[in-house]
Amino acid sequence: MTWLITGGAGYIGAHVARVMADAGEDVVVLDDISAGIPERLPEGVPLVSGTVLDRELLDRTLAGHRVNGVVHLAARKQVGQSVEQPLHYYRENVHGLGTLLEAVVAAGVRRFVFSSSAAVYGMPDVDLVTEDTPCLPMNPYGETKLTGEWLVRAAGRAHGIATACLRYFNVAGAARPELADTGVFNIIPMYFDALTRGEAPLIFGDDYPTPDGTCIRDYVHVSDLADAHLAAARRTAAQREAGDLTVNIGTGRGVSVRELADLIAEITGRTEPAAKVVGRRPGDPARVVASAELISRELGWTARHDVREMVESAWQGWCLLHPEARSR
């Protein structure tokens, strides 16, 4: 069968495209190249340049490539930007998804995997976040992801589509340096950026109710995340009847910001300037760690990489993109 991967030239999307292609799946990518890099794609994978808001393009792509299933990753994902531009985020993430699902239904596609986020949970006050933890998103980005889940499941039930919604926790690392994250929006590249500029990385608050006072998060290697997409895609492909699955993608292990800062200093060799503690950011929960029991049971998936491997691979990619980082 043939899978359409939307956003497949992006950081996560390119890893998913490579894992699926390497596993023998036929893959075609749709990407507007606003953040994607065509050179990330494996040789032989077709790239359609465009947006999921373009219904005519979607119809041509689904028919022309005889698509049987969709892995939908294309979305806007900066939390702060979503607060400043909620209308833009709802248009891109919700209306775009709706347009894609309309095209999917019209084309008779019966498998759909949706890229969701742990942002749907908001500030859960639990040791481990399960899929039954109440969803109370705190920003428009999280709202669009939760709305997207509702829309995917409703369309699946109404039109006989097997669906899977994957709630990512904190994604990091790279399968190879050239596939590294080029953005500076997540904590690991933000720390690399500060160290490259000779500035102290920032720790936002050290007075949380955690062992070292800093926030605890669950970090998952992007290669493991890509493997989870392949497992979910094959699960939907094997289903004879429509059904839905919603799972967390995390390790079940928490790492504090202080522990991460110390590890980054060790791996990069940049102990100076040391990380600097500043005031808390509004809305940061003390601890957000996934329960990975359901995905293990349903998909047979378990994370294989630890946080050291994430930081080491991310640093290799950062240095490829920023050669000055090594010489500093």
C-alpha positions as CSV (number, residue, x, y, z in Angstrom):
1,M,0.0,0.0,0.0
2,T,1.0,3.6,-0.4
3,W,1.2,6.1,2.5
4,L,0.9,9.9,2.2
5,I,3.0,11.6,4.9
6,T,2.0,15.2,5.3
7,G,4.8,17.4,6.7
8,G,7.2,14.6,5.7
9,A,10.1,16.9,4.9
10,G,10.2,18.4,8.5
11,Y,12.3,17.2,11.4
12,I,9.9,14.5,12.6
13,G,8.4,13.9,9.3
14,A,11.7,13.1,7.5
15,H,12.5,10.5,10.2
16,V,9.0,8.9,9.8
17,A,9.4,8.9,6.0
18,R,12.8,7.2,6.2
19,V,11.7,4.6,8.7
20,M,8.6,3.7,6.7
21,A,10.5,3.6,3.3
22,D,13.3,1.5,4.9
23,A,10.6,-0.9,6.1
24,G,9.4,-1.4,2.6
25,E,6.3,0.8,2.6
26,D,5.6,3.0,-0.4
27,V,5.7,6.6,0.6
28,V,4.8,10.0,-0.9
29,V,5.4,13.2,1.0
30,L,3.3,16.4,0.9
31,D,5.0,19.4,2.5
32,D,4.7,23.2,2.0
33,I,8.5,23.5,2.7
34,S,7.9,26.3,5.2
35,A,10.0,24.4,7.7
36,G,10.7,21.2,5.7
37,I,13.9,20.5,3.8
38,P,13.5,18.4,0.6
39,E,17.1,17.0,0.9
40,R,16.0,15.2,4.1
41,L,13.9,12.8,2.1
42,P,15.1,9.3,1.1
43,E,16.0,8.8,-2.5
44,G,13.0,7.8,-4.6
45,V,10.4,9.3,-2.3
46,P,8.2,11.7,-4.3
47,L,7.7,15.2,-2.8
48,V,4.5,17.1,-3.6
49,S,4.9,20.8,-2.7
50,G,1.8,22.2,-1.2
51,T,-0.5,22.5,1.8
52,V,-3.3,20.4,3.2
53,L,-5.5,23.5,2.8
54,D,-5.4,23.0,-1.0
55,R,-8.3,20.5,-1.6
56,E,-7.7,20.2,-5.3
57,L,-4.0,19.3,-4.7
58,L,-5.0,16.8,-2.1
59,D,-7.5,15.1,-4.5
60,R,-4.9,14.9,-7.3
61,T,-2.2,13.6,-4.9
62,L,-4.4,10.9,-3.3
63,A,-5.6,9.7,-6.7
64,G,-2.4,10.1,-8.7
65,H,-0.3,8.1,-6.2
66,R,-3.1,5.6,-5.3
67,V,-2.8,6.4,-1.6
68,N,-4.3,3.9,0.8
69,G,-3.3,5.5,4.1
70,V,-2.3,8.9,5.5
71,V,0.2,9.8,8.3
72,H,-0.7,13.4,9.1
73,L,2.2,15.4,10.7
74,A,1.8,18.8,9.0
75,A,0.9,21.4,11.6
76,R,2.1,24.6,13.3
77,K,3.6,23.7,16.7
78,Q,5.0,26.7,18.5
79,V,3.1,27.2,21.7
80,G,4.0,30.9,22.2
81,Q,3.2,31.7,18.6
82,S,-0.2,29.9,19.0
83,V,-1.1,32.3,21.9
84,E,-0.2,35.3,19.7
85,Q,-1.9,33.9,16.5
86,P,-4.7,31.6,17.6
87,L,-6.7,32.2,14.3
88,H,-3.7,31.2,12.3
89,Y,-3.2,28.0,14.3
90,Y,-6.9,27.0,14.2
91,R,-6.9,27.5,10.4
92,E,-3.7,25.6,9.8
93,N,-4.2,22.8,12.3
94,V,-7.9,22.3,12.5
95,H,-9.3,23.6,9.1
96,G,-6.3,22.0,7.4
97,L,-7.1,18.7,9.0
98,G,-10.7,19.0,8.1
99,T,-9.9,19.6,4.5
100,L,-7.5,16.6,4.5
101,L,-10.2,14.3,6.0
102,E,-12.7,15.5,3.4
103,A,-10.3,14.5,0.7
104,V,-9.5,11.2,2.4
105,V,-13.2,10.3,2.6
106,A,-13.8,11.2,-1.0
107,A,-10.9,9.1,-2.1
108,G,-11.9,6.1,-0.1
109,V,-8.8,6.0,2.0
110,R,-9.4,3.9,5.1
111,R,-6.3,4.3,7.3
112,F,-5.3,7.5,9.1
113,V,-2.6,8.2,11.7
114,F,-2.7,11.6,13.4
115,S,0.2,13.4,15.0
116,S,-1.1,14.7,18.4
117,S,0.8,16.0,21.4
118,A,1.1,15.7,25.2
119,A,0.0,19.4,25.1
120,V,-3.6,18.1,25.1
121,Y,-3.2,17.3,28.8
122,G,-2.2,20.8,30.0
123,M,-0.9,20.6,33.6
124,P,-1.6,17.1,34.8
125,D,-1.1,16.7,38.5
126,V,-0.1,13.0,38.4
127,D,3.1,11.0,38.6
128,L,2.4,9.2,35.2
129,V,0.1,10.6,32.5
130,T,-2.1,7.9,31.1
131,E,-4.4,8.1,28.1
132,D,-7.3,8.5,30.6
133,T,-5.8,11.5,32.3
134,P,-8.2,14.4,31.7
135,C,-7.3,16.6,28.7
136,L,-7.2,20.3,29.7
137,P,-5.0,22.1,27.2
138,M,-3.6,25.4,28.3
139,N,-2.9,27.1,24.9
140,P,-4.3,27.3,21.4
141,Y,-1.7,24.8,20.1
142,G,-2.9,22.1,22.6
143,E,-6.5,23.0,21.9
144,T,-6.0,22.4,18.1
145,K,-4.4,19.0,18.8
146,L,-7.3,17.9,21.0
147,T,-9.8,19.2,18.5
148,G,-7.9,17.3,15.9
149,E,-8.2,14.1,17.8
150,W,-12.0,14.6,18.2
151,L,-12.3,15.2,14.4
152,V,-10.2,12.2,13.4
153,R,-12.1,9.8,15.6
154,A,-15.5,11.2,14.6
155,A,-14.6,10.9,10.9
156,G,-13.3,7.4,11.4
157,R,-16.5,6.3,13.1
158,A,-18.7,7.9,10.4
159,H,-16.8,6.8,7.4
160,G,-15.2,3.4,8.3
161,I,-11.6,4.7,8.7
162,A,-9.2,2.9,11.0
163,T,-7.5,5.7,13.0
164,A,-4.6,6.2,15.5
165,C,-3.8,9.4,17.4
166,L,-0.3,9.6,18.8
167,R,0.4,11.9,21.7
168,Y,4.1,12.8,21.6
169,F,5.9,13.9,24.7
170,N,9.3,15.8,24.4
171,V,11.0,14.8,21.1
172,A,14.8,15.1,20.7
173,G,17.8,13.6,19.0
174,A,18.5,12.6,15.4
175,A,19.0,9.4,13.5
176,R,21.8,11.0,11.6
177,P,23.3,14.6,11.8
178,E,21.7,15.8,8.6
179,L,18.3,15.1,9.9
180,A,18.7,17.1,13.1
181,D,16.1,19.7,14.3
182,T,16.9,23.1,12.7
183,G,14.6,25.0,15.0
184,V,15.5,26.6,18.3
185,F,12.2,26.1,20.1
186,N,12.8,23.1,22.3
187,I,15.1,22.9,25.3
188,I,18.0,21.0,23.9
189,P,18.6,23.2,20.8
190,M,17.9,26.2,22.9
191,Y,20.7,25.2,25.3
192,F,23.0,24.5,22.3
193,D,22.2,27.9,20.9
194,A,23.0,29.7,24.1
195,L,26.3,27.8,24.6
196,T,27.3,28.5,21.0
197,R,26.8,32.2,21.6
198,G,28.8,32.0,24.9
199,E,25.7,32.7,27.0
200,A,24.4,30.9,30.0
201,P,21.4,28.5,29.3
202,L,18.4,29.3,31.4
203,I,16.7,27.2,34.0
204,F,13.2,28.5,34.6
205,G,12.6,27.9,38.3
206,D,14.4,25.7,40.9
207,D,11.7,25.7,43.5
208,Y,9.3,23.1,42.2
209,P,8.3,20.1,44.3
210,T,10.8,17.8,42.6
211,P,14.0,16.2,43.9
212,D,16.3,19.0,42.6
213,G,13.6,21.7,42.4
214,T,13.5,21.9,38.6
215,C,10.8,20.7,36.2
216,I,10.8,17.0,35.1
217,R,9.9,15.9,31.6
218,D,9.8,12.8,29.5
219,Y,12.1,12.9,26.5
220,V,11.7,10.5,23.6
221,H,14.2,9.9,20.8
222,V,12.9,10.9,17.3
223,S,14.0,7.6,15.9
224,D,11.8,5.8,18.5
225,L,9.0,8.2,17.6
226,A,9.3,7.3,13.9
227,D,9.2,3.6,14.8
228,A,6.0,4.2,16.7
229,H,4.5,5.7,13.5
230,L,5.4,2.7,11.5
231,A,3.8,0.4,14.1
232,A,0.6,2.5,14.2
233,A,0.4,2.6,10.4
234,R,0.8,-1.1,10.2
235,R,-1.8,-1.6,12.9
236,T,-4.4,0.4,11.0
237,A,-3.5,-1.4,7.8
238,A,-4.1,-4.8,9.4
239,Q,-7.5,-3.8,10.7
240,R,-10.4,-5.4,8.8
241,E,-12.8,-3.0,10.4
242,A,-12.7,0.6,11.4
243,G,-11.5,1.4,14.9
244,D,-9.6,4.0,16.8
245,L,-6.5,4.0,19.0
246,T,-5.1,6.8,21.1
247,V,-1.7,6.3,22.8
248,N,1.1,8.2,24.5
249,I,4.6,8.1,23.0
250,G,7.1,8.5,25.8
251,T,9.6,6.5,27.8
252,G,7.9,6.5,31.2
253,R,11.1,8.0,32.7
254,G,11.5,11.6,33.8
255,V,14.6,13.8,33.5
256,S,14.9,17.1,35.4
257,V,16.0,20.3,33.7
258,R,19.0,20.4,36.0
259,E,19.9,16.8,35.1
260,L,19.6,17.7,31.4
261,A,21.6,20.9,31.7
262,D,24.4,18.9,33.4
263,L,24.4,16.3,30.7
264,I,24.5,18.8,28.0
265,A,27.5,20.5,29.6
266,E,29.3,17.2,29.9
267,I,28.6,16.1,26.3
268,T,29.4,19.5,24.7
269,G,32.4,20.1,27.0
270,R,30.8,23.6,27.8
271,T,30.8,23.9,31.5
272,E,31.1,27.6,31.3
273,P,29.0,29.6,31.4
274,A,27.0,27.4,33.7
275,A,23.2,27.2,33.4
276,K,21.6,30.2,35.2
277,V,18.4,29.9,37.3
278,V,15.8,32.5,36.6
279,G,12.1,32.8,37.6
280,R,9.5,30.3,36.7
281,R,7.6,30.6,33.4
282,P,3.8,30.9,33.8
283,G,2.1,27.6,33.1
284,D,5.0,25.2,33.5
285,P,3.9,22.1,35.4
286,A,6.4,20.5,37.8
287,R,6.3,17.0,36.3
288,V,4.9,15.6,33.0
289,V,6.0,12.0,32.4
290,A,4.1,9.5,30.1
291,S,2.8,6.1,31.0
292,A,3.9,4.0,28.1
293,E,2.0,0.9,29.1
294,L,-0.8,1.2,26.5
295,I,1.4,1.6,23.5
296,S,3.6,-1.3,24.6
297,R,0.5,-3.5,24.9
298,E,-1.3,-2.4,21.7
299,L,1.6,-1.8,19.3
300,G,4.5,-3.8,20.9
301,W,6.5,-0.5,21.0
302,T,9.1,0.4,23.6
303,A,11.6,3.3,23.5
304,R,15.1,2.0,22.8
305,H,17.2,5.2,23.2
306,D,18.1,7.0,26.4
307,V,18.5,10.7,27.0
308,R,22.3,10.6,26.6
309,E,21.8,9.2,23.1
310,M,19.3,12.0,22.3
311,V,21.7,14.7,23.4
312,E,24.7,13.2,21.7
313,S,23.0,12.8,18.4
314,A,21.4,16.3,18.6
315,W,24.8,17.8,19.3
316,Q,26.3,16.1,16.3
317,G,23.5,17.6,14.2
318,W,23.8,21.0,15.7
319,C,27.6,21.1,15.0
320,L,26.9,20.1,11.4
321,L,24.5,23.1,11.0
322,H,26.7,25.4,13.2
323,P,30.4,24.6,12.6
324,E,31.4,27.4,14.9
325,A,29.9,25.5,17.9
326,R,32.8,23.1,17.9
327,S,35.5,25.7,17.9
328,R,34.1,27.9,20.6
